[in-house]
């Protein structure tokens, strides 16, 4: 758990800056603002901190460069805009950091890069090496090749996964809002800023309702979800106004600005953080109440006897969601049998697997080491 005073002792931050801030709400890259953030990051680096920068803005900058009036919907147009905009975006960051004698490194990721265990570990090693060299990794989604099936969905989620990846102390999300309010401040003049709250607080979901702007893909709801994902590695999240002068220094000093979403005490192991980071499931296992209770209270493996239905087609080793009878996800994990065989053994005890299938591979449908509960 983190309070604002502990921010002074943080060693590593992931800082995410959104499209609306970077592109002056679509008017092109705001170079003076970018230099302002870089000046502050350079100060943090001089204090011995390490910073990973997650930068939105490639598609928005591409839209501006191409003279389009709004973000396109067609996938190939989005990919083209990303390719054009990424050039200007990374050049701008490199130029800003060069004034402080700092190098940057471009890191473009898709969900596939982090879903594959080997590539996940390679990405972690590469970023850690860059940090050790004093280089600032600039992370963005590889929008030029990403399709819906491998897309993170928004850079808030990407930033949370990067926080898990490098085991950062805090996730800092800079936005065009002052933080998280109890109601949408754009519609309610009496909306109250939430200074801090535990990230597991259920009422946060209601407070975060509302869409994103025309340039980005995230809203406050995605930021709350990202904070919960970041909390799996023990990182608390700060949602703060990016246009506030010296905002990063204020956060570092523990000033009461923005919204602090505190992580809980429990930290998920690195492997289970990786499991939790999967966004695409290959299928679903519907569990009875007894199986759900065992998973949540006892931390045991999932057995076939607790499964009541199978949705979708998947192979051995695929990631599947475990849901209750209402379709709410309670866990996810790597399944030991393909869908066709799970349908044959579901509802039966483990000692019947061999007689039903003609062989037995594993007694568990999903071993507890390959299973992670959803939610905090």
C-alpha positions as CSV (number, residue, x, y, z in Angstrom):
1,X,0.0,0.0,0.0
2,X,1.2,3.5,-0.8
3,X,0.4,6.9,0.7
4,X,1.5,10.2,-0.8
5,X,4.5,10.5,1.6
6,X,6.0,7.3,0.2
7,X,6.2,8.7,-3.3
8,X,9.4,10.5,-2.3
9,X,11.1,7.2,-1.9
10,X,9.8,5.5,-5.0
11,X,12.5,4.1,-7.2
12,X,10.7,3.4,-10.5
13,X,7.6,5.1,-12.1
14,X,5.7,4.3,-15.2
15,X,4.3,7.6,-16.5
16,X,1.5,7.5,-19.1
17,X,0.5,10.7,-21.0
18,X,-2.7,10.7,-23.1
19,X,-3.5,11.9,-26.6
20,X,-5.5,14.9,-25.6
21,X,-2.6,16.3,-23.6
22,X,0.1,15.5,-26.2
23,X,-1.8,16.8,-29.2
24,X,-3.5,19.9,-27.8
25,X,-6.9,18.1,-28.2
26,X,-6.0,17.3,-31.8
27,X,-4.1,20.4,-32.9
28,X,-0.8,18.6,-33.4
29,X,2.0,17.7,-30.9
30,X,2.3,20.2,-28.1
31,X,6.1,20.5,-28.1
32,X,6.3,23.1,-25.3
33,X,4.2,20.8,-23.0
34,X,6.3,17.8,-24.0
35,X,9.5,19.7,-23.1
36,X,7.9,20.6,-19.8
37,X,7.2,17.0,-18.9
38,X,10.7,15.9,-20.0
39,X,12.3,18.6,-17.9
40,X,10.5,17.2,-14.9
41,X,11.4,13.6,-15.8
42,X,15.0,14.6,-16.2
43,X,14.8,16.0,-12.6
44,X,13.5,12.7,-11.4
45,X,16.3,10.8,-13.2
46,X,18.8,13.1,-11.5
47,X,17.3,12.1,-8.2
48,X,18.1,8.4,-9.0
49,X,14.7,7.4,-10.2
50,X,14.0,5.2,-13.2
51,X,11.1,6.2,-15.6
52,X,9.3,4.3,-18.3
53,X,7.2,6.6,-20.4
54,X,4.0,5.3,-22.0
55,X,3.1,7.7,-24.7
56,X,-0.2,8.0,-26.6
57,X,-0.5,10.3,-29.5
58,X,0.7,8.4,-32.6
59,X,-2.7,8.0,-34.2
60,X,-3.8,11.5,-33.1
61,X,-0.6,13.0,-34.5
62,X,-1.0,11.0,-37.7
63,X,-4.6,12.3,-38.1
64,X,-3.3,15.8,-37.7
65,X,-0.4,15.4,-40.2
66,X,-2.7,13.8,-42.8
67,X,-5.2,16.7,-42.4
68,X,-8.1,14.5,-41.3
69,X,-10.8,16.2,-39.3
70,X,-11.4,13.2,-36.9
71,X,-10.1,9.9,-35.9
72,X,-11.0,7.3,-38.6
73,X,-12.9,4.1,-38.0
74,X,-11.4,1.8,-40.7
75,X,-8.6,-0.4,-39.4
76,X,-6.3,0.3,-42.3
77,X,-6.8,4.1,-41.9
78,X,-5.9,3.8,-38.2
79,X,-2.8,1.8,-39.0
80,X,-1.8,4.4,-41.6
81,X,-2.3,7.2,-39.2
82,X,-0.2,5.4,-36.6
83,X,2.6,4.8,-39.0
84,X,2.7,8.5,-40.0
85,X,2.2,9.9,-36.4
86,X,4.7,7.5,-34.8
87,X,7.6,9.2,-36.7
88,X,6.8,12.7,-35.4
89,X,6.0,11.4,-31.9
90,X,9.3,9.6,-31.3
91,X,11.3,12.4,-32.9
92,X,9.7,14.9,-30.6
93,X,10.5,12.8,-27.4
94,X,14.1,12.2,-28.6
95,X,14.6,15.9,-29.2
96,X,13.2,16.9,-25.8
97,X,15.4,14.4,-23.9
98,X,18.5,15.3,-25.9
99,X,18.5,18.7,-24.2
100,X,19.3,16.9,-21.0
101,X,21.8,14.6,-22.6
102,X,19.4,11.6,-22.3
103,X,18.7,8.9,-24.9
104,X,15.3,7.4,-25.5
105,X,14.4,4.0,-26.8
106,X,11.2,3.2,-28.8
107,X,9.3,0.1,-27.5
108,X,6.3,-0.9,-29.7
109,X,4.2,-3.7,-28.3
110,X,1.1,-5.7,-29.2
111,X,-0.8,-7.9,-26.8
112,X,0.7,-11.0,-28.5
113,X,4.2,-9.7,-27.3
114,X,3.0,-9.9,-23.7
115,X,0.8,-13.0,-24.0
116,X,3.8,-15.1,-25.1
117,X,5.7,-16.0,-22.0
118,X,9.2,-16.0,-23.7
119,X,8.6,-12.7,-25.5
120,X,7.2,-11.2,-22.2
121,X,10.4,-12.1,-20.4
122,X,12.5,-10.8,-23.3
123,X,10.7,-7.5,-23.2
124,X,11.2,-7.2,-19.4
125,X,14.9,-7.9,-19.7
126,X,15.3,-5.4,-22.5
127,X,13.5,-2.6,-20.7
128,X,15.4,-3.3,-17.5
129,X,18.7,-3.1,-19.4
130,X,17.7,0.3,-20.9
131,X,16.8,1.6,-17.4
132,X,20.1,0.5,-16.1
133,X,21.8,2.4,-18.9
134,X,19.9,5.6,-18.0
135,X,17.9,5.4,-21.2
136,X,14.2,6.4,-21.1
137,X,12.0,3.7,-22.7
138,X,9.1,5.2,-24.7
139,X,6.4,2.6,-24.9
140,X,3.4,2.6,-27.2
141,X,1.1,0.1,-28.8
142,X,2.2,-1.1,-32.2
143,X,-0.9,0.3,-33.8
144,X,0.5,-0.1,-37.3
145,X,0.2,-3.9,-37.1
146,X,-2.3,-4.4,-34.2
147,X,-5.7,-5.7,-35.0
148,X,-8.7,-6.1,-32.7
149,X,-7.7,-9.6,-31.7
150,X,-4.3,-8.5,-30.4
151,X,-5.1,-4.9,-29.3
152,X,-4.7,-3.7,-25.7
153,X,-7.7,-1.5,-26.2
154,X,-6.2,1.6,-24.7
155,X,-2.8,2.9,-23.5
156,X,-4.1,2.9,-19.9
157,X,-4.1,-0.9,-20.0
158,X,-0.8,-1.0,-21.7
159,X,0.7,1.3,-19.0
160,X,-0.7,-1.0,-16.3
161,X,0.9,-4.1,-18.0
162,X,4.2,-2.2,-18.3
163,X,4.0,-1.4,-14.6
164,X,3.6,-5.1,-13.9
165,X,6.3,-5.9,-16.4
166,X,9.0,-3.8,-14.8
167,X,7.7,-4.0,-11.3
168,X,7.3,-0.2,-10.9
169,X,6.5,1.4,-7.6
170,X,3.8,3.6,-9.1
171,X,1.8,4.2,-12.2
172,X,1.2,7.8,-13.0
173,X,-1.6,8.6,-15.5
174,X,-1.5,12.2,-16.7
175,X,-4.8,13.3,-18.2
176,X,-6.8,16.4,-19.2
177,X,-8.9,16.0,-16.1
178,X,-8.0,17.0,-12.5
179,X,-8.5,13.4,-11.4
180,X,-11.4,11.0,-10.6
181,X,-14.6,12.7,-9.5
182,X,-17.6,11.2,-7.8
183,X,-19.6,12.3,-10.8
184,X,-18.7,13.4,-14.3
185,X,-17.6,17.1,-13.9
186,X,-18.4,17.9,-17.5
187,X,-22.1,17.3,-16.7
188,X,-22.3,18.1,-12.9
189,X,-20.9,21.4,-11.7
190,X,-21.0,20.2,-8.1
191,X,-18.9,17.1,-8.8
192,X,-16.3,16.4,-6.0
193,X,-12.7,15.3,-6.7
194,X,-11.7,12.0,-5.0
195,X,-8.4,12.7,-3.3
196,X,-7.6,9.0,-2.6
197,X,-9.3,5.7,-2.2
198,X,-8.4,2.0,-2.1
199,X,-8.3,0.6,-5.7
200,X,-10.7,-2.2,-4.7
201,X,-13.5,0.2,-3.7
202,X,-16.6,-0.9,-5.7
203,X,-18.0,2.6,-5.9
204,X,-15.1,3.6,-8.2
205,X,-16.8,1.9,-11.1
206,X,-19.9,4.1,-10.8
207,X,-17.8,7.2,-10.4
208,X,-15.7,6.4,-13.5
209,X,-18.7,6.0,-15.9
210,X,-18.4,8.1,-19.0
211,X,-16.7,7.9,-22.4
212,X,-13.4,9.1,-23.8
213,X,-12.8,12.1,-26.0
214,X,-12.8,11.9,-29.8
215,X,-9.0,11.3,-30.0
216,X,-8.3,8.6,-27.5
217,X,-9.7,5.2,-26.6
218,X,-9.7,5.5,-22.8
219,X,-11.9,7.2,-20.3
220,X,-11.9,7.2,-16.5
221,X,-13.3,3.6,-16.4
222,X,-10.2,2.4,-18.3
223,X,-8.0,4.2,-15.8
224,X,-9.7,2.5,-12.8
225,X,-9.3,-0.9,-14.5
226,X,-5.7,-0.1,-15.2
227,X,-5.1,0.9,-11.6
228,X,-6.5,-2.5,-10.5
229,X,-4.3,-4.3,-12.9
230,X,-1.2,-2.3,-11.8
231,X,-2.1,-3.1,-8.2
232,X,-1.4,-6.8,-8.8
233,X,2.3,-6.0,-8.6
234,X,1.8,-3.7,-5.6
235,X,1.8,-0.5,-7.5
236,X,-0.5,2.3,-6.6
237,X,-1.9,4.6,-9.3
238,X,-2.1,8.4,-9.4
239,X,-4.5,10.0,-11.9
240,X,-3.4,13.6,-12.2
241,X,-3.9,16.8,-14.3
242,X,-1.1,16.8,-16.9
243,X,-1.5,20.5,-17.6
244,X,-0.8,21.5,-14.0
245,X,2.6,23.3,-13.8
246,X,5.3,21.0,-12.4
247,X,2.8,18.2,-11.9
248,X,5.4,15.4,-11.7
249,X,7.4,17.4,-9.0
250,X,4.2,17.9,-7.1
251,X,3.4,14.2,-7.2
252,X,7.0,13.4,-6.2
253,X,6.7,15.8,-3.2
254,X,3.5,14.1,-2.1
255,X,1.3,17.1,-2.7
256,X,-2.5,16.7,-2.6
257,X,-3.2,16.8,-6.3
258,X,-5.1,14.4,-8.5
259,X,-6.5,11.0,-7.3
260,X,-4.4,8.4,-5.6
261,X,-5.8,4.8,-5.9
262,X,-4.0,2.8,-3.3
263,X,-3.0,-0.8,-4.0
264,X,-3.9,-3.5,-1.5
265,X,-1.5,-5.5,0.6
266,X,-1.5,-8.7,-1.5
267,X,1.0,-8.8,-4.4
268,X,0.4,-11.4,-7.1
269,X,3.4,-13.4,-8.2
270,X,5.2,-12.4,-11.4
271,X,3.8,-15.4,-13.3
272,X,0.3,-14.7,-12.2
273,X,0.6,-11.1,-13.2
274,X,1.4,-12.4,-16.6
275,X,-1.6,-14.6,-16.5
276,X,-3.8,-11.8,-15.4
277,X,-2.5,-9.6,-18.2
278,X,-4.1,-11.7,-20.9
279,X,-6.9,-9.8,-22.5
280,X,-8.2,-12.4,-25.0
281,X,-9.7,-15.7,-23.8
282,X,-10.0,-18.7,-26.0
283,X,-13.1,-20.0,-24.3
284,X,-15.1,-20.2,-21.1
285,X,-15.6,-22.8,-18.3
286,X,-18.9,-22.3,-16.4
287,X,-18.3,-23.3,-12.7
288,X,-20.7,-24.3,-10.0
289,X,-20.9,-22.5,-6.7
290,X,-18.8,-25.1,-4.9
291,X,-15.9,-24.8,-7.4
292,X,-16.0,-21.0,-7.2
293,X,-15.9,-21.2,-3.4
294,X,-12.9,-23.5,-3.4
295,X,-11.0,-21.3,-5.8
296,X,-11.7,-18.1,-3.9
297,X,-11.3,-19.3,-0.4
298,X,-8.8,-22.2,-0.6
299,X,-6.6,-21.2,-3.5
300,X,-6.8,-24.8,-4.9
301,X,-6.7,-26.1,-8.5
302,X,-9.8,-26.3,-10.7
303,X,-11.1,-29.8,-11.1
304,X,-13.4,-31.1,-13.9
305,X,-16.1,-32.0,-11.3
306,X,-16.8,-28.3,-10.7
307,X,-17.5,-27.4,-14.4
308,X,-21.1,-27.3,-15.6
309,X,-20.6,-26.1,-19.2
310,X,-18.0,-25.3,-21.8
311,X,-18.2,-22.3,-24.2
312,X,-16.0,-22.0,-27.3
313,X,-13.2,-24.1,-28.8
314,X,-9.7,-24.2,-27.3
315,X,-6.7,-26.4,-27.2
316,X,-4.6,-27.7,-24.3
317,X,-2.5,-24.8,-22.9
318,X,-4.9,-22.1,-24.1
319,X,-6.1,-19.3,-21.8
320,X,-9.7,-19.7,-20.7
321,X,-12.0,-17.7,-18.5
322,X,-13.8,-19.3,-15.5
323,X,-17.2,-17.8,-15.1
324,X,-20.2,-18.2,-12.8
325,X,-23.7,-19.1,-13.9
326,X,-24.4,-15.4,-14.7
327,X,-21.3,-15.1,-17.0
328,X,-19.2,-13.1,-14.5
329,X,-15.5,-13.9,-14.7
330,X,-14.1,-15.2,-11.4
331,X,-10.7,-16.6,-12.6
332,X,-8.7,-17.4,-15.7
333,X,-6.0,-19.9,-16.4
334,X,-4.2,-22.3,-18.7
335,X,-6.3,-25.3,-19.3
336,X,-4.9,-28.9,-19.4
337,X,-7.4,-30.4,-21.8
338,X,-8.9,-29.3,-25.1
339,X,-12.6,-28.2,-25.2
340,X,-13.8,-31.4,-26.8
341,X,-12.4,-33.5,-23.9
342,X,-13.5,-31.0,-21.2
343,X,-17.0,-31.6,-22.4
344,X,-16.6,-35.3,-21.8
345,X,-15.1,-35.0,-18.3
346,X,-16.9,-32.0,-16.9
347,X,-19.0,-32.8,-13.8
348,X,-16.9,-35.9,-13.1
349,X,-14.3,-36.5,-10.4
350,X,-10.6,-36.7,-11.4
351,X,-10.4,-40.5,-10.9
352,X,-12.9,-41.0,-13.8
353,X,-10.8,-39.1,-16.4
354,X,-8.9,-42.1,-17.6
355,X,-12.1,-44.2,-18.1
356,X,-13.8,-41.3,-19.9
357,X,-10.9,-40.3,-22.2
358,X,-8.8,-43.4,-22.4
359,X,-5.9,-41.6,-20.8
360,X,-5.2,-39.1,-18.0
361,X,-2.7,-36.3,-18.5
362,X,-3.4,-34.1,-15.4
363,X,-5.7,-34.6,-12.5
364,X,-6.5,-30.9,-12.5
365,X,-8.3,-29.1,-15.3
366,X,-6.3,-26.0,-14.4
367,X,-3.5,-26.2,-11.9
368,X,-3.4,-23.5,-9.2
369,X,0.0,-22.4,-10.5
370,X,-1.5,-21.6,-13.8
371,X,-4.7,-20.0,-12.5
372,X,-5.3,-16.4,-11.2
373,X,-8.4,-15.0,-9.6
374,X,-10.0,-12.0,-11.2
375,X,-10.6,-9.0,-9.0
376,X,-8.8,-7.8,-5.8
